[in-house]
Amino acid sequence: DLVEAGIIDPTKVVRTALENAVSVASLLLLTEATMTEIPEPKGENGRSGYPPE
């Protein structure tokens, strides 16, 4: 129960969380590209496939 946890206006907390979630979702839907990390290739022994420098 949010009121018992000390939150005065639980409706506003839920509303703000939903607004932020919708904002992030719309941003991802409207962008042309999304940046992600490309994993390093793994060699036969499970280490990185790049040669040591």
Buried (B, 14 or more C-beta within 10 A) or exposed (E): EEEEEEEEEEEEEEEEEEEEEEEEEEEEEEEEEEEEEEEEEEEEEEEEEEEEE
